[in-house]
Every structure is written in structure tokens, then in C-alpha cells.
Amino acid sequence: MGKFEDLTGRKFHQLLVVRLISRGTHPTWECLCECGATTTITSQHLRRGQKTCGHIRKERIPLADRFWGKVTKMDGCWLWTGSTDGHGYGSIGKGGQRGPLLKAHRVSWEIHRGPVPDGMEVCHHCDNPPCTNPDHLFLGTQADNMADAARKGRTRNTPFRGEANGHAIFSEIDIRAIRQAHATGVGVKALGRLYGTSHTNIGFIVRRETWRHVV
């Protein structure tokens, strides 16, 4: 029999050893998981790398609570501070070990307005991908979303770009000033604070992913 080692108070991944339950051949411990649950685990399993009590933290924290933990309300847009996809839209796990990723602005709509009907998408009036303010969102079909993107100048050769879009939050003078300031070394975060928008939105502008027609 190997020498007994007291593991009380030690942390193994998400598990904190609270007290000894049984000291037999395979000592068993009561452990507190970061998800809030308690469980009993042997020394052998702790040392072999068991990470949690078997529950996934996201399953125990409601989606709405996790959503609000990553939203910063500003005058106008409510900015998502969590992970984003390649287009700047917020992402949040639905929950579960292999749960899908959801769009943060879609989750916001469902929290505030209810389920999204089949075949509909949640679109932005403000053209600010990380925004989750339900007042800046609207329901539309994929065709509606594409038409909205065209009006905002996010597709090529469309007639309602830039200032012609009634929901535009910048003027062409603003766009030129933003790009010029960035070219001289002003960071996207500083520009976002100056213009009251997110650094992600500024990044789209300086990389010409939006407002492409402004030279």
C-alpha cells in the first residue's frame, strides 16, 4: 500500500478537494466543482486528470445569465464583450458538453422578444455586429437581410450605401477621418470611444469591409 497523501484543500482543474470520505485502498474525497456541485472522487481519478464533477458549467448557469455577463450597455448599442465569429458577431454556447454556438444578438432577441419564427433571421438596424440592443434588431428573411446589407453598403454595386441608408451612424466625412486617424497611429479602441461605437465596427471601416465606396 502506498503512502497516504492528504489532498484536502488542493485544486485539480475545476475540482477543489474539501475533505476525506474514506481512507481505504483507494482514498475517496468530497470535492467541490467550479459549477457549484459536490461529488466524491478517488485520489486515483484526481491524479489521472478528471477535470469536473461530470457536469458542464454552462449547463448549470442559465443562458440568459451567461448572456448578461458579457454585455456592456452603452448609449445606443449594447456591446458584446465575449467571443465573436469572423464577422464580428457575438457567439455564446447554448450549453452542454457539445452544445452549438449561438449568435449573441439572436439570443438577445429571444430574451426580449421571444422565439425567432422558422425561416426568419435577426438583423441589425445599426450595422454594428457586436450590438445586442433589441431596439437595434429586427426580424427578416434571408432576402431581407441581404437587401439590408445592400442598403448599408456591405455588398458591391448597391444603390443605398453609406449616408443613403437611413440607419447609418456615420457620415462619409466621419469615415475618411477615421481612416486617416488610424493611418497616423490612432488605435481602433480609441476611435471607437471617440465615435461611440465598438472597436470591431471601427476595424471593419479601416479594413474597408464596410463603407467600401468611400475613398
C-alpha positions in Angstrom: 0.0 0.0 0.0 1.4 3.4 -1.0 1.9 6.2 1.4 -1.3 8.1 2.2 -1.3 11.7 0.9 -3.7 14.3 2.3 -5.2 16.2 -0.7 -7.5 18.4 1.4 -7.5 22.0 0.0 -5.8 21.0 -3.2 -7.2 22.1 -6.6 -7.3 19.7 -9.5 -8.6 21.5 -12.6 -12.1 22.6 -11.7 -12.3 20.4 -8.6 -11.4 21.6 -5.0 -10.8 18.8 -2.5 -12.9 19.6 0.6 -12.5 16.6 2.9 -11.6 12.9 3.1 -14.5 10.5 2.9 -12.8 7.2 3.0 -9.1 6.3 3.5 -9.2 2.7 2.2 -7.0 1.2 -0.6 -8.3 4.0 -2.8 -8.9 7.1 -0.7 -12.1 8.9 -1.7 -12.6 12.6 -1.3 -15.5 15.0 -1.3 -14.8 17.7 -4.0 -16.4 21.0 -4.9 -16.6 21.6 -8.6 -16.5 25.2 -10.1 -20.0 24.6 -11.4 -21.2 24.5 -7.7 -21.9 20.8 -7.4 -20.2 18.5 -5.0 -19.0 15.0 -5.8 -16.9 12.1 -4.4 -13.8 11.2 -6.4 -10.9 8.8 -5.6 -7.3 10.0 -5.4 -6.6 7.9 -8.5 -9.1 9.7 -10.7 -7.9 13.1 -9.4 -4.3 12.3 -10.3 -5.3 10.9 -13.7 -6.8 14.3 -14.7 -10.5 14.2 -14.0 -11.4 17.9 -14.6 -15.0 18.3 -13.4 -17.7 16.6 -11.4 -19.2 15.4 -14.6 -21.4 18.4 -15.1 -20.6 21.1 -17.6 -20.7 24.6 -16.1 -22.7 26.0 -18.9 -25.5 23.5 -18.2 -25.8 24.8 -14.7 -25.8 28.6 -15.4 -28.8 29.7 -17.4 -28.2 31.0 -20.9 -29.7 34.4 -20.0 -27.4 34.8 -17.0 -24.3 34.0 -19.1 -25.5 36.4 -21.8 -25.9 39.4 -19.4 -22.4 38.6 -18.0 -20.9 39.6 -21.4 -23.0 42.6 -22.4 -21.9 46.2 -21.8 -24.8 48.7 -22.2 -23.9 52.0 -23.8 -26.0 54.9 -25.1 -27.3 53.3 -28.2 -25.6 49.9 -28.9 -25.2 47.2 -26.2 -21.8 45.8 -26.9 -21.0 42.1 -26.7 -17.7 41.6 -24.8 -17.4 37.8 -25.3 -16.1 35.8 -28.2 -17.0 36.7 -31.7 -17.0 35.0 -35.1 -15.0 36.0 -38.1 -17.6 38.7 -39.0 -17.6 40.3 -35.5 -21.0 38.9 -34.4 -21.1 37.7 -30.7 -21.0 34.0 -30.0 -22.3 32.1 -26.9 -22.6 28.4 -26.2 -26.1 27.1 -25.9 -24.9 24.8 -23.1 -24.0 21.2 -22.7 -20.7 19.5 -23.5 -21.1 19.7 -27.2 -23.8 22.4 -27.4 -23.9 24.6 -30.5 -22.7 28.2 -30.6 -25.5 30.8 -30.9 -25.4 34.3 -32.2 -25.5 36.7 -29.2 -27.8 39.2 -30.9 -30.2 36.3 -31.7 -30.2 35.3 -28.0 -30.9 38.9 -27.1 -33.9 38.9 -29.4 -35.3 35.7 -27.8 -34.7 37.0 -24.3 -36.6 40.3 -25.0 -39.0 39.5 -27.8 -39.5 35.7 -27.8 -38.7 32.9 -30.2 -37.5 33.6 -33.7 -40.0 32.2 -36.2 -38.8 29.5 -38.6 -37.2 30.9 -41.7 -36.5 34.3 -40.1 -33.2 35.9 -39.2 -32.3 38.6 -36.6 -30.8 41.6 -38.4 -29.2 44.8 -37.3 -30.6 48.3 -37.9 -27.3 49.8 -36.6 -24.9 47.7 -38.8 -22.8 47.0 -35.7 -22.2 43.3 -35.5 -21.4 43.1 -31.7 -24.5 45.1 -30.8 -27.2 43.2 -28.8 -29.6 46.0 -28.1 -33.1 44.6 -29.0 -34.2 48.0 -30.2 -31.5 47.9 -32.8 -32.6 44.5 -34.1 -35.4 43.4 -36.5 -36.7 40.2 -37.9 -36.4 39.5 -41.6 -35.9 36.7 -44.1 -32.6 36.0 -45.6 -33.6 38.1 -48.6 -34.5 41.0 -46.3 -31.1 40.6 -44.6 -29.3 40.7 -47.9 -31.3 43.8 -49.0 -30.5 45.5 -45.7 -26.8 44.7 -46.2 -27.0 46.2 -49.7 -28.6 49.4 -48.4 -25.8 49.7 -45.9 -23.1 49.4 -48.5 -21.9 45.9 -47.3 -22.3 44.5 -50.8 -20.8 45.7 -54.0 -22.7 47.8 -56.6 -25.8 48.5 -54.5 -27.7 51.8 -54.6 -28.4 52.5 -50.9 -24.9 52.7 -49.5 -23.4 54.8 -46.7 -25.3 58.0 -46.0 -28.1 56.9 -48.3 -29.0 54.3 -45.7 -31.4 55.9 -43.2 -29.8 54.0 -40.3 -26.2 54.9 -41.0 -24.5 56.1 -37.8 -21.6 57.7 -39.7 -21.2 60.3 -42.5 -18.6 59.9 -45.3 -16.6 62.7 -43.6 -16.5 60.5 -40.5 -15.3 57.5 -42.4 -12.5 59.5 -44.0 -11.5 61.0 -40.7 -11.5 57.5 -39.0 -9.3 56.0 -41.7 -6.9 59.0 -41.7 -6.6 58.9 -37.9 -6.0 55.2 -37.9 -3.3 55.6 -40.6 -1.5 58.0 -38.3 -1.5 55.5 -35.4 -4.7 56.1 -33.5 -6.0 52.7 -32.3 -9.3 51.2 -33.1 -10.4 51.2 -29.4 -9.6 54.9 -29.0 -11.5 55.6 -32.2 -14.5 53.5 -31.0 -14.7 55.6 -27.8 -14.4 58.8 -29.8 -17.2 57.9 -32.2 -19.4 56.0 -29.8 -19.2 52.6 -31.4 -17.3 49.3 -30.9 -13.6 48.8 -31.9 -14.9 45.9 -34.0 -17.0 48.3 -36.1 -14.0 50.6 -36.5 -12.0 47.7 -37.6 -14.5 46.9 -40.4 -14.2 50.5 -41.5 -10.4 50.8 -41.6 -10.1 47.4 -43.3 -12.7 48.6 -45.8 -15.0 45.7 -45.1 -17.8 48.3 -44.7 -18.1 51.7 -46.4 -16.0 50.4 -49.3 -17.3 53.1 -51.7 -15.7 55.9 -49.6 -12.3 56.8 -50.9 
